[in-house]
Amino acid sequence: MNVWLQILDTAGSLLVLLGAAICLLGVIGMLRLPDVLSRSHAATKPQTLGILLVLAGVALRLRSGMDLATLSLIGFFQMLTGP
């Protein structure tokens, strides 16, 4: 059983790192793209995917019912408010 918890922790860490890298790419896109519409696209699309990956990674690490409910609400409102 301990091996499965280690695998879940490792997968959670990888998802957090991948989500942070995607968010970083969105920020770099915001700095490098020439016009407002391109910048707004770079500000929303990668950030939404990045935050969802970070939330999934944190959910794999925490594994508590109340924490999972809170993280799912955060993901729901992120999807609702992202253009």
N, C-alpha and C positions, 0 to 999 in steps of 0.2 A: 504494500500500500504506500509505503514511503517513496518508492520509485515513481509512482504516478503523480504524487504531489510535486516531486522535483521536476517532472516533465511539464506539468501545468505551470509551475513557476517559471521555467525556462521559456515556455511558449508565451507566457504573459510578458516577460521581459523583452522578448523579440518583437512582440506586437507594439509595445510602448516605444521601442527604438525605431521601428518602421514608421509608426505614426508621427513621431517627432521629426524624422527625416522628410516625410512628405510635407509636413507643415513648414519646414525649413525651405523646401523647394518652392512652396507657394510664396514665401516671403521674398526669395530671390527673384521669382517671377514678377512680383509687385515692383521691385526695384529696377528691373531691367526692361520691362515692356514699355512701349512708347506712348500709348494713348490710354484714356480713361477706361474705355470698355474692356480692353485687354487686361488692364490692372484689376478691374473689378472681378473679372473672371478668375484671375490668378488669386484673388483674395478670398474667393468663396469656395470654389470646387476642391482644391487640394486641402483647404483647411477643414472642410466637412469630413472628407475621408480620413484625414489625419486624426481629428479628434475622435472619430468613431473607432479607429484602430487603437488609440490610446485608452479609450474607455473599455474596449474589449480586453486589452491587456491588463488593465487594473481589475476588471471583473474576474479574470482568471487568477489573479494574485489574492484577492480578498475572499471570495467565495462565501460571503455571508448574505443572508436573505435581504436584510435591510440595505446593505451596501449595493446589492444587485438592483434592487428597486430604485434606489437613488441614481445609480449610473444609467439605468434605462430611461429614467425621466430626463436626465441631462441629454442623452442621445436623442430622445424624442423632440425636445425643445430646440436642439441644435438643428435637426432636420426641418423643423417647422419654421424657424426664423432665418435659415440660410436661403438666399435668393436662388 
